[in-house]
Amino acid sequence: MTDQPGTETLRTYVQPWHCDEMGHMNVRHYLGMFDDAAFVMLAMIGHRTDENFGWADVQHTIRYLAEAERGTPVAVRSELVKLGSKSVTVLHRMFDITTGTALAEAETVTVYFDLKARKAAAIPEAYRTALEALG
């Protein structure tokens, strides 16, 4: 899996409570894992949410590629797709760690958010530089 693009942002496994009655991970848990990966990525660039600024997802596009069964070890790798003045687009890819099989992808558009003004704000240069370094 190290030959895959992006940076590893999550490593976990599919637990029984993630699964539906057919024994496969339910769609709602894919988004949860991608969201966890996004928060790890934000921590990697040095962001800590405070009372002034945070991040707000404004769009998710998820593609389900293969079934993830109970007990499957998974990793998410996150790759910068686009960096705007107030938003970032990231492609998160989920893989089966043991086989390398791509399980799902989520392209997420997230805006840097002024929590007091309740509107998008310019992404600080330090975060921009760190996002670009993640690749």
C-alpha positions in Angstrom: 0.0 0.0 0.0 2.9 2.4 0.3 2.9 2.8 -3.4 -0.5 4.4 -3.3 -0.7 8.2 -3.6 -1.3 10.5 -0.6 -0.6 10.2 3.1 -2.0 7.5 5.4 -4.6 9.2 7.6 -6.4 6.2 9.2 -5.8 2.6 10.0 -8.5 0.5 11.6 -10.7 -2.5 10.8 -14.3 -3.3 10.1 -16.0 -4.2 13.3 -19.1 -6.3 13.6 -21.2 -3.2 14.6 -20.1 -1.5 11.3 -21.9 -4.2 9.3 -25.4 -4.7 8.0 -27.3 -8.0 8.1 -25.4 -9.2 5.0 -22.0 -9.0 6.9 -20.7 -6.0 4.9 -19.8 -2.6 6.2 -22.9 -0.4 6.1 -22.6 2.8 3.9 -22.9 5.1 6.8 -19.7 3.9 8.4 -17.6 4.6 5.2 -18.4 8.3 5.7 -17.5 8.0 9.4 -14.1 6.6 8.6 -13.4 9.1 5.9 -14.4 11.9 8.3 -12.0 10.4 11.0 -9.3 10.4 8.3 -10.0 14.1 7.5 -9.7 15.1 11.2 -6.3 13.2 11.4 -5.2 15.1 8.2 -6.2 18.4 9.8 -4.2 17.6 12.9 -1.2 16.7 10.7 -1.2 20.2 9.3 -1.3 21.7 12.8 -5.0 22.7 13.0 -6.8 22.6 16.4 -10.3 23.7 16.3 -10.9 26.6 18.8 -13.7 29.1 19.3 -12.7 31.1 16.3 -11.9 28.9 13.4 -12.7 25.4 12.1 -13.5 23.5 8.9 -16.9 22.7 7.3 -17.5 20.0 4.8 -19.7 21.3 2.0 -19.6 18.4 -0.4 -18.9 14.6 -0.4 -18.8 12.3 -3.4 -18.4 8.7 -2.4 -17.7 5.8 -4.7 -18.1 2.2 -3.4 -15.6 0.0 -5.2 -15.6 -3.4 -3.3 -17.3 -4.9 -0.3 -15.6 -4.5 3.1 -16.5 -7.5 5.3 -16.4 -7.8 9.1 -12.8 -8.1 10.3 -11.3 -6.4 7.2 -8.2 -4.3 8.1 -8.5 -1.0 6.3 -6.4 2.1 5.8 -7.3 5.4 4.3 -4.8 7.5 2.3 -5.7 11.2 1.7 -4.4 13.2 -1.2 -4.8 16.9 -2.0 -6.7 17.5 -5.2 -7.3 21.2 -5.2 -6.3 24.1 -2.8 -8.4 27.2 -3.2 -8.2 30.5 -1.2 -10.9 29.3 1.2 -11.4 25.7 0.4 -9.6 22.4 0.0 -10.6 19.3 -2.0 -9.2 16.0 -0.8 -9.5 12.6 -2.2 -9.6 9.9 0.5 -9.0 6.3 -0.6 -9.9 3.3 1.5 -7.9 0.0 1.0 -7.9 -3.5 2.4 -4.6 -3.6 4.1 -4.0 -7.3 3.5 -4.9 -7.4 -0.2 -4.4 -3.8 -1.3 -7.9 -3.9 -2.8 -9.5 -0.4 -3.2 -12.7 -0.5 -1.2 -14.0 3.1 -1.6 -13.1 6.7 -2.4 -14.5 9.9 -1.1 -13.8 13.3 -2.6 -14.5 16.0 0.0 -14.7 19.7 -0.4 -14.0 21.5 2.9 -14.0 25.2 3.7 -11.9 27.0 6.3 -14.7 28.5 8.5 -14.9 31.6 10.7 -17.0 30.3 13.6 -18.0 33.7 14.9 -18.9 35.3 11.5 -20.4 32.0 10.3 -18.8 32.2 6.9 -15.8 30.9 4.9 -12.4 32.5 5.6 -9.0 32.5 3.9 -6.9 29.5 4.7 -3.8 30.6 6.6 -0.5 30.3 4.8 0.9 27.8 7.3 -2.0 25.4 6.7 -1.7 25.9 2.9 2.0 25.0 3.0 1.4 22.0 5.2 -1.5 20.8 2.9 0.7 21.1 -0.1 3.4 19.1 1.6 1.0 16.2 2.3 0.6 15.8 -1.4 
